[in-house]
Amino acid sequence: MYAYIRGTVDTVALDHAVIEAAGVGYEIFCSSMTLKKLLIGSKAKLYTHLHLADGVQALYGFADEQEREMFRKLIGVTRVGPKLAVAVLSALTPSDVRAAVVTNNPAAFDRVSGMGRKTAQRVILELAGTVKDEIGSIKSAAGSAVAAAEDIRTEAVAALTSLGYDGLSASRAVAAIKEADSVEDLITKALRSMAKG
């Protein structure tokens, strides 16, 4: 119904902002990452999603279209409502969520308030198809080589978390490595990149 709302930031609260556009104040629920980008009195443009459930309407706003797209994917997951989806996007960027899905790493969601390990596993399971298709259409051509590469990435993330690295850092480091000959090679490259950062 609303693609975006552009106006003056009137209020920034813990979980929402009020944007005044054409004399109307819109209460828009946002992730903390989006809220950090809003300054009271300045102009802002938020991409929006109108959520209707049980007769209640709520407007959700996002700093960019990628965040809105990931929100829509998340609320499509069984038992993930808009509040939990916003909590995910308050702790993780859309690319962090993609990396966690690709590397099959539920530990990446540990810092999301209100999300348990079972829900994180459900998110990974249900988003696996859409996120992986989005990341590469090469898969149909590569076939089993892609499946083997995903197994290597999953093993590498598991190894890094067993070494004491948090799940999100491990996912980011492994997802950033484009080529590796083996699990050991991937772990070595990921460790080097984490040491630099």
N, C-alpha and C positions, 0 to 999 in steps of 0.2 A: 504494500500500500504506500509506504514512504520509502523511497530509495535512499534519500539522505536529508538531513536538516542542516541548513547553514544559518548562523545567526550569532548573537553576542552571548558569551558565557555569563550567566547571571549568578549561578551558584555552583560550587564544586563541593560535594559531600564525600563520605567514605565509600558509598556504593553507587552514587548517581550524580548527574549534573543537571542543571536547568539551563536550557538554551532558549533565549528569546528570539523568535523569528516572526516578523510581521505582526508584532504586538501580542503574540501568544507565547507563553512559557511552557516548553516541553520538558517534562521530567524524563530523563533518559538514563537507564541503568547501564553502567560501563565497567570494564575491567580496570584494575588499578593502573595498568600500563597506559590505557587511554586517558584516564583521569589525570595522570601526571603531565600529560601534554596540554591540558586545558588551563588557561589563565583567566581569572575573573576579569571581565571588562573587555577581553579581546574577542576577535571574530574566530569562529570555529566551524568546521564542517564535519559532521559525524554521519557515517554510513549506518543506516538503521535497519532494525528487524522488529516488526510488530508481532508480539507473541500473544495468542489468545488461548486461554485454557480455563475451563470451568467458569465461564462468564467474566473472567478477569483479563483485562488488557494491560500489557506492559510493553514499553518501548525500550529496546536495547540499542546502544550506540557503540560504534567502533571507529578507531582512528583511520583504518584503511580497509579496503575491500577484502584483503587476505584474512584479516582477523574476523570479519563478518562471515566469510565463507567457512572458516574453521569452526566458528560458533554454530553455524547451521549443521555442519557435519556432526559435531558433538551432541547437539540436542536430538539428532536422529538415532543416537545410540540408546538402547534399552536402559531405562532407569536413570538417564542423565537428563535432568531438566535444565532450564536456562540459568538458574542460580549456580549450579555446579559447573556448567559450561563457562560461565563468567569467572568462577574460581580457578578453573584450569587456565584460562587466558590471563588471569592475574598473576599466575606463577610461571607460566610457560609461554613463549612466543609460538605462533603457528608453526614455524620451522622446527622448534623444539618438539612439538607434538608429533610432527611428521617423522622426525629422527627417532623418537621413542617407538613409534609404530613400525618403522622400517627395521629397526634393530631389535624388535620384540622385547622391549625393556620396560616392564611395569614400574620398576624402581624410579624411573624418571618422574613419575607422578607423586612420589612420596611427599613432596613439599606442597601439594594441593590440599588446602583445608577442606575437610569433609569428604575426601575421597579415599576409600580403602583399596587394598590390593586387588580384591575381586572385581571392583568396578574398573580399576585401571586395566586389568586383564581383559575385561569385556570391551573397553574402549579400543584396545589394541586389536582384538579379534574382529570387531565390527567395522573398524576403519581400515583394516589391512588392505582390502580390495581397492577402495577408492583412493587411498593415499599412495599405494604402490603404483596404481595406474597413472596417477597424476605425476609421480616422480619419473617414471620412464615408460615410454611405449615400446622400448627396445625389448621388453620382456618376452613378447611373443616370438621374436626372432631368436633370442638367446636361450629360451627354454630352461633346460636343467642347469645351465651355467649360472643363471640368475638365482635359482633356488639354492645352489651350492654357495654362492656369494652371500646370500642372506643368512644361511646357517653359520658361515664364518663370522659374520658381523654379530650375530646373536651370541656366539661363543666368546668373541672378543669382549663384548660388553659384560658378560657374566664374569669373565676373568678379571676385568678391571674393577668391577664392584667387589669381587672377593679380595682384591688387593687394598680395598678401603676407599676407593674413589666413589663419590656419590653417583647415583644412576643417571642424573641429568648430564653431568660433566662427561661421563663415560659415553653416553649416547651421542652427545655433540662431537666429541673427539673422533669416535668411530665413524659417524656419518660424514665427517669432513674428509676422511681418507678416500680417495677415488679408486686407487688400485693397490692391491696387496696379493702376494703369492700364496700366503698361508695365514692361519690364525696367528701364529707367532709374529709374522711380519706385520700384520695389522695391529697387533698389540704394541709392538715396538714403535711403529709410526705414530700411533695414538698417544703413547707415553711421551714421545718427543714433542708432539704438538702441545700437549698439556704442560710440559715443562717450560716451553717458550711462553705460553700464555700465563 
